[in-house]
Amino acid sequence: MRTPTCAVVAMFLSITVAHAQVQSRNPPGTPQATTPIAGIDNAALTASARASKLIGSKVYQGDSAIGQIEDILVDLDRSTLVAVVLSVGGFLGVGEKLVAVPVNQIKVGTEAKFTTDLTKEQIANAPAFDFGKLK
C-alpha cells in the first residue's frame, strides 16, 4: 500500500517542481516566449487585411461606386482568393443582384479604396452569382 502512495507523492512533487521552474522562467504577468510560424511575420501581417473589414466596402470604377463587396470566395484546395462577390444594381437593397468578379479584376488603392476597370454595364450584364453552386 505504501508504494502507490509514494508514487503519487513523488508525481505530485515532480509536477510542483516543474511548475515552479516554469514560473521562475516566466514570472506571473510576463508573456511566454513564442516561436513564429514560417510564412507569418510582421511584414506579411502589415500587408494583410481582414475579410470582415473588406465586406461592405464599395468598389469604384473611376469616381462612381458600381457595387459593394458582399463576400469573398476562397479556393480551399489552393488556399487562394478566387473572386469577390459584389452586390450591384438596385436601390436600397431592392433589385440588387450578386455578381462574382475575379479577384484579379479588383485593385486596392490608397486608403483601401477598391477599384476595377470593369464598367457598370459589364458588371450589370454579368450572370447572377448563386451561393448554391459552392461546395
CNS distance restraints for C-alpha pairs under 8 A (distance, minus, plus):
assign (resid   1 and name CA) (resid   5 and name CA) 6.75 0.50 0.50
assign (resid   2 and name CA) (resid   6 and name CA) 5.96 0.50 0.50
assign (resid   3 and name CA) (resid   7 and name CA) 6.09 0.50 0.50
assign (resid   4 and name CA) (resid   8 and name CA) 6.20 0.50 0.50
assign (resid   5 and name CA) (resid   9 and name CA) 6.20 0.50 0.50
assign (resid   6 and name CA) (resid  10 and name CA) 5.99 0.50 0.50
assign (resid   7 and name CA) (resid  11 and name CA) 6.08 0.50 0.50
assign (resid   8 and name CA) (resid  12 and name CA) 6.10 0.50 0.50
assign (resid   9 and name CA) (resid  13 and name CA) 6.15 0.50 0.50
assign (resid  10 and name CA) (resid  14 and name CA) 6.18 0.50 0.50
assign (resid  11 and name CA) (resid  15 and name CA) 6.21 0.50 0.50
assign (resid  12 and name CA) (resid  16 and name CA) 6.14 0.50 0.50
assign (resid  13 and name CA) (resid  17 and name CA) 6.06 0.50 0.50
assign (resid  14 and name CA) (resid  18 and name CA) 6.05 0.50 0.50
assign (resid  15 and name CA) (resid  19 and name CA) 6.05 0.50 0.50
assign (resid  16 and name CA) (resid  20 and name CA) 6.15 0.50 0.50
assign (resid  17 and name CA) (resid  21 and name CA) 6.20 0.50 0.50
assign (resid  18 and name CA) (resid  22 and name CA) 6.33 0.50 0.50
assign (resid  19 and name CA) (resid  23 and name CA) 6.22 0.50 0.50
assign (resid  20 and name CA) (resid  24 and name CA) 6.10 0.50 0.50
assign (resid  21 and name CA) (resid  25 and name CA) 6.40 0.50 0.50
assign (resid  22 and name CA) (resid  26 and name CA) 6.13 0.50 0.50
assign (resid  23 and name CA) (resid  27 and name CA) 5.14 0.50 0.50
assign (resid  23 and name CA) (resid  28 and name CA) 6.88 0.50 0.50
assign (resid  26 and name CA) (resid  30 and name CA) 6.02 0.50 0.50
assign (resid  26 and name CA) (resid  31 and name CA) 7.15 0.50 0.50
assign (resid  26 and name CA) (resid  32 and name CA) 6.35 0.50 0.50
assign (resid  36 and name CA) (resid  40 and name CA) 6.94 0.50 0.50
assign (resid  36 and name CA) (resid  41 and name CA) 7.24 0.50 0.50
assign (resid  37 and name CA) (resid  41 and name CA) 7.99 0.50 0.50
assign (resid  39 and name CA) (resid  44 and name CA) 7.59 0.50 0.50
assign (resid  40 and name CA) (resid  44 and name CA) 5.86 0.50 0.50
assign (resid  40 and name CA) (resid  45 and name CA) 6.87 0.50 0.50
assign (resid  41 and name CA) (resid  45 and name CA) 6.24 0.50 0.50
assign (resid  42 and name CA) (resid  46 and name CA) 5.93 0.50 0.50
assign (resid  43 and name CA) (resid  47 and name CA) 6.33 0.50 0.50
assign (resid  44 and name CA) (resid  48 and name CA) 6.42 0.50 0.50
assign (resid  49 and name CA) (resid  53 and name CA) 7.13 0.50 0.50
assign (resid  49 and name CA) (resid  54 and name CA) 7.44 0.50 0.50
assign (resid  50 and name CA) (resid  54 and name CA) 6.66 0.50 0.50
assign (resid  51 and name CA) (resid  55 and name CA) 6.28 0.50 0.50
assign (resid  51 and name CA) (resid  72 and name CA) 7.38 0.50 0.50
assign (resid  53 and name CA) (resid  57 and name CA) 7.76 0.50 0.50
assign (resid  54 and name CA) (resid  69 and name CA) 6.94 0.50 0.50
assign (resid  55 and name CA) (resid  68 and name CA) 7.83 0.50 0.50
assign (resid  55 and name CA) (resid  69 and name CA) 5.07 0.50 0.50
assign (resid  55 and name CA) (resid  70 and name CA) 5.37 0.50 0.50
assign (resid  55 and name CA) (resid  71 and name CA) 5.95 0.50 0.50
assign (resid  55 and name CA) (resid  72 and name CA) 7.76 0.50 0.50
assign (resid  56 and name CA) (resid  68 and name CA) 5.85 0.50 0.50
assign (resid  56 and name CA) (resid  69 and name CA) 5.16 0.50 0.50
assign (resid  56 and name CA) (resid  70 and name CA) 5.95 0.50 0.50
assign (resid  57 and name CA) (resid  68 and name CA) 5.60 0.50 0.50
assign (resid  57 and name CA) (resid  69 and name CA) 5.47 0.50 0.50
assign (resid  57 and name CA) (resid 114 and name CA) 7.62 0.50 0.50
assign (resid  58 and name CA) (resid  65 and name CA) 6.24 0.50 0.50
assign (resid  58 and name CA) (resid  66 and name CA) 7.55 0.50 0.50
assign (resid  58 and name CA) (resid  67 and name CA) 5.85 0.50 0.50
assign (resid  58 and name CA) (resid  68 and name CA) 4.31 0.50 0.50
assign (resid  58 and name CA) (resid  69 and name CA) 6.32 0.50 0.50
assign (resid  58 and name CA) (resid 113 and name CA) 7.78 0.50 0.50
assign (resid  58 and name CA) (resid 114 and name CA) 6.78 0.50 0.50
assign (resid  59 and name CA) (resid  65 and name CA) 5.66 0.50 0.50
assign (resid  59 and name CA) (resid  66 and name CA) 5.95 0.50 0.50
assign (resid  59 and name CA) (resid  67 and name CA) 5.32 0.50 0.50
assign (resid  59 and name CA) (resid  68 and name CA) 5.68 0.50 0.50
assign (resid  59 and name CA) (resid  69 and name CA) 7.09 0.50 0.50
assign (resid  59 and name CA) (resid 113 and name CA) 7.36 0.50 0.50
assign (resid  59 and name CA) (resid 114 and name CA) 4.88 0.50 0.50
assign (resid  59 and name CA) (resid 115 and name CA) 5.29 0.50 0.50
assign (resid  59 and name CA) (resid 116 and name CA) 7.08 0.50 0.50
assign (resid  60 and name CA) (resid  64 and name CA) 5.35 0.50 0.50
assign (resid  60 and name CA) (resid  65 and name CA) 4.26 0.50 0.50
assign (resid  60 and name CA) (resid  66 and name CA) 5.51 0.50 0.50
assign (resid  60 and name CA) (resid  67 and name CA) 7.20 0.50 0.50
assign (resid  60 and name CA) (resid 113 and name CA) 7.82 0.50 0.50
assign (resid  60 and name CA) (resid 114 and name CA) 6.19 0.50 0.50
assign (resid  60 and name CA) (resid 115 and name CA) 4.59 0.50 0.50
assign (resid  60 and name CA) (resid 116 and name CA) 6.30 0.50 0.50
assign (resid  61 and name CA) (resid  65 and name CA) 6.43 0.50 0.50
assign (resid  61 and name CA) (resid  66 and name CA) 6.47 0.50 0.50
assign (resid  61 and name CA) (resid 115 and name CA) 5.65 0.50 0.50
assign (resid  61 and name CA) (resid 116 and name CA) 5.37 0.50 0.50
assign (resid  61 and name CA) (resid 117 and name CA) 6.01 0.50 0.50
assign (resid  61 and name CA) (resid 118 and name CA) 6.86 0.50 0.50
assign (resid  61 and name CA) (resid 119 and name CA) 6.52 0.50 0.50
assign (resid  61 and name CA) (resid 120 and name CA) 7.56 0.50 0.50
assign (resid  62 and name CA) (resid 115 and name CA) 7.32 0.50 0.50
assign (resid  66 and name CA) (resid  88 and name CA) 6.50 0.50 0.50
assign (resid  66 and name CA) (resid  89 and name CA) 7.82 0.50 0.50
assign (resid  66 and name CA) (resid 119 and name CA) 7.92 0.50 0.50
assign (resid  66 and name CA) (resid 120 and name CA) 5.69 0.50 0.50
assign (resid  67 and name CA) (resid  86 and name CA) 5.67 0.50 0.50
assign (resid  67 and name CA) (resid  87 and name CA) 5.44 0.50 0.50
assign (resid  67 and name CA) (resid  88 and name CA) 4.66 0.50 0.50
assign (resid  67 and name CA) (resid  89 and name CA) 7.38 0.50 0.50
assign (resid  68 and name CA) (resid  86 and name CA) 5.19 0.50 0.50
assign (resid  68 and name CA) (resid  87 and name CA) 5.33 0.50 0.50
assign (resid  68 and name CA) (resid  88 and name CA) 6.89 0.50 0.50
assign (resid  69 and name CA) (resid  84 and name CA) 6.61 0.50 0.50
assign (resid  69 and name CA) (resid  85 and name CA) 5.90 0.50 0.50
assign (resid  69 and name CA) (resid  86 and name CA) 4.62 0.50 0.50
assign (resid  69 and name CA) (resid  87 and name CA) 6.58 0.50 0.50
assign (resid  70 and name CA) (resid  84 and name CA) 7.70 0.50 0.50
assign (resid  70 and name CA) (resid  85 and name CA) 5.56 0.50 0.50
assign (resid  70 and name CA) (resid  86 and name CA) 5.45 0.50 0.50
assign (resid  70 and name CA) (resid  87 and name CA) 6.26 0.50 0.50
assign (resid  71 and name CA) (resid  84 and name CA) 6.10 0.50 0.50
assign (resid  71 and name CA) (resid  85 and name CA) 5.03 0.50 0.50
assign (resid  71 and name CA) (resid  86 and name CA) 7.20 0.50 0.50
assign (resid  72 and name CA) (resid  81 and name CA) 7.40 0.50 0.50
assign (resid  72 and name CA) (resid  82 and name CA) 7.80 0.50 0.50
assign (resid  72 and name CA) (resid  83 and name CA) 6.07 0.50 0.50
assign (resid  72 and name CA) (resid  84 and name CA) 4.65 0.50 0.50
assign (resid  72 and name CA) (resid  85 and name CA) 5.90 0.50 0.50
assign (resid  73 and name CA) (resid  81 and name CA) 6.04 0.50 0.50
assign (resid  73 and name CA) (resid  82 and name CA) 5.49 0.50 0.50
assign (resid  73 and name CA) (resid  83 and name CA) 5.16 0.50 0.50
assign (resid  73 and name CA) (resid  84 and name CA) 6.17 0.50 0.50
assign (resid  73 and name CA) (resid  85 and name CA) 7.36 0.50 0.50
assign (resid  74 and name CA) (resid  79 and name CA) 6.66 0.50 0.50
assign (resid  74 and name CA) (resid  80 and name CA) 5.70 0.50 0.50
assign (resid  74 and name CA) (resid  81 and name CA) 4.49 0.50 0.50
assign (resid  74 and name CA) (resid  82 and name CA) 5.45 0.50 0.50
assign (resid  74 and name CA) (resid  83 and name CA) 7.34 0.50 0.50
assign (resid  75 and name CA) (resid  79 and name CA) 5.48 0.50 0.50
assign (resid  75 and name CA) (resid  80 and name CA) 5.30 0.50 0.50
assign (resid  75 and name CA) (resid  81 and name CA) 6.09 0.50 0.50
assign (resid  75 and name CA) (resid  82 and name CA) 6.05 0.50 0.50
assign (resid  76 and name CA) (resid  80 and name CA) 7.21 0.50 0.50
assign (resid  81 and name CA) (resid 103 and name CA) 6.63 0.50 0.50
assign (resid  82 and name CA) (resid 102 and name CA) 6.03 0.50 0.50
assign (resid  82 and name CA) (resid 103 and name CA) 5.69 0.50 0.50
assign (resid  83 and name CA) (resid 100 and name CA) 5.88 0.50 0.50
assign (resid  83 and name CA) (resid 101 and name CA) 5.27 0.50 0.50
assign (resid  83 and name CA) (resid 102 and name CA) 4.25 0.50 0.50
assign (resid  83 and name CA) (resid 103 and name CA) 4.50 0.50 0.50
assign (resid  84 and name CA) (resid 100 and name CA) 5.67 0.50 0.50
assign (resid  84 and name CA) (resid 101 and name CA) 5.28 0.50 0.50
assign (resid  84 and name CA) (resid 102 and name CA) 6.35 0.50 0.50
assign (resid  84 and name CA) (resid 103 and name CA) 5.77 0.50 0.50
assign (resid  85 and name CA) (resid  98 and name CA) 6.33 0.50 0.50
assign (resid  85 and name CA) (resid  99 and name CA) 5.51 0.50 0.50
assign (resid  85 and name CA) (resid 100 and name CA) 4.40 0.50 0.50
assign (resid  85 and name CA) (resid 101 and name CA) 6.20 0.50 0.50
assign (resid  85 and name CA) (resid 129 and name CA) 7.65 0.50 0.50
assign (resid  86 and name CA) (resid  98 and name CA) 5.48 0.50 0.50
assign (resid  86 and name CA) (resid  99 and name CA) 5.25 0.50 0.50
assign (resid  86 and name CA) (resid 100 and name CA) 6.30 0.50 0.50
assign (resid  86 and name CA) (resid 101 and name CA) 7.20 0.50 0.50
assign (resid  87 and name CA) (resid  96 and name CA) 6.09 0.50 0.50
assign (resid  87 and name CA) (resid  97 and name CA) 5.51 0.50 0.50
assign (resid  87 and name CA) (resid  98 and name CA) 4.51 0.50 0.50
assign (resid  87 and name CA) (resid  99 and name CA) 6.40 0.50 0.50
assign (resid  88 and name CA) (resid  96 and name CA) 5.45 0.50 0.50
assign (resid  88 and name CA) (resid  97 and name CA) 5.57 0.50 0.50
assign (resid  88 and name CA) (resid  98 and name CA) 6.33 0.50 0.50
assign (resid  88 and name CA) (resid  99 and name CA) 7.22 0.50 0.50
assign (resid  88 and name CA) (resid 123 and name CA) 7.53 0.50 0.50
assign (resid  88 and name CA) (resid 124 and name CA) 6.86 0.50 0.50
assign (resid  89 and name CA) (resid  95 and name CA) 6.58 0.50 0.50
assign (resid  89 and name CA) (resid  96 and name CA) 4.88 0.50 0.50
assign (resid  89 and name CA) (resid  97 and name CA) 6.58 0.50 0.50
assign (resid  89 and name CA) (resid 124 and name CA) 6.91 0.50 0.50
assign (resid  90 and name CA) (resid  94 and name CA) 5.21 0.50 0.50
assign (resid  90 and name CA) (resid  95 and name CA) 4.13 0.50 0.50
assign (resid  90 and name CA) (resid  96 and name CA) 4.28 0.50 0.50
assign (resid  90 and name CA) (resid  97 and name CA) 7.60 0.50 0.50
assign (resid  91 and name CA) (resid  95 and name CA) 6.63 0.50 0.50
assign (resid  91 and name CA) (resid  96 and name CA) 7.16 0.50 0.50
assign (resid  97 and name CA) (resid 128 and name CA) 6.14 0.50 0.50
assign (resid  97 and name CA) (resid 129 and name CA) 7.73 0.50 0.50
assign (resid  98 and name CA) (resid 128 and name CA) 5.46 0.50 0.50
assign (resid  98 and name CA) (resid 129 and name CA) 5.21 0.50 0.50
assign (resid  98 and name CA) (resid 130 and name CA) 7.71 0.50 0.50
assign (resid  99 and name CA) (resid 123 and name CA) 7.10 0.50 0.50
assign (resid  99 and name CA) (resid 126 and name CA) 6.65 0.50 0.50
assign (resid  99 and name CA) (resid 127 and name CA) 6.62 0.50 0.50
assign (resid  99 and name CA) (resid 128 and name CA) 5.17 0.50 0.50
assign (resid  99 and name CA) (resid 129 and name CA) 4.91 0.50 0.50
assign (resid 100 and name CA) (resid 128 and name CA) 7.71 0.50 0.50
assign (resid 100 and name CA) (resid 129 and name CA) 5.83 0.50 0.50
assign (resid 101 and name CA) (resid 105 and name CA) 6.72 0.50 0.50
assign (resid 101 and name CA) (resid 106 and name CA) 7.77 0.50 0.50
assign (resid 102 and name CA) (resid 106 and name CA) 7.40 0.50 0.50
assign (resid 105 and name CA) (resid 116 and name CA) 5.89 0.50 0.50
assign (resid 105 and name CA) (resid 117 and name CA) 7.17 0.50 0.50
assign (resid 105 and name CA) (resid 118 and name CA) 7.53 0.50 0.50
assign (resid 106 and name CA) (resid 114 and name CA) 6.53 0.50 0.50
assign (resid 106 and name CA) (resid 115 and name CA) 5.76 0.50 0.50
assign (resid 106 and name CA) (resid 116 and name CA) 4.95 0.50 0.50
assign (resid 106 and name CA) (resid 117 and name CA) 7.96 0.50 0.50
assign (resid 107 and name CA) (resid 114 and name CA) 5.61 0.50 0.50
assign (resid 107 and name CA) (resid 115 and name CA) 5.17 0.50 0.50
assign (resid 107 and name CA) (resid 116 and name CA) 6.04 0.50 0.50
assign (resid 108 and name CA) (resid 112 and name CA) 5.66 0.50 0.50
assign (resid 108 and name CA) (resid 113 and name CA) 5.64 0.50 0.50
assign (resid 108 and name CA) (resid 114 and name CA) 4.65 0.50 0.50
assign (resid 108 and name CA) (resid 115 and name CA) 6.33 0.50 0.50
assign (resid 109 and name CA) (resid 113 and name CA) 4.98 0.50 0.50
assign (resid 109 and name CA) (resid 114 and name CA) 6.14 0.50 0.50
assign (resid 109 and name CA) (resid 115 and name CA) 7.15 0.50 0.50
assign (resid 118 and name CA) (resid 122 and name CA) 6.17 0.50 0.50
assign (resid 118 and name CA) (resid 123 and name CA) 6.83 0.50 0.50
assign (resid 119 and name CA) (resid 123 and name CA) 6.43 0.50 0.50
assign (resid 120 and name CA) (resid 124 and name CA) 6.01 0.50 0.50
assign (resid 121 and name CA) (resid 125 and name CA) 5.99 0.50 0.50
assign (resid 122 and name CA) (resid 126 and name CA) 6.21 0.50 0.50
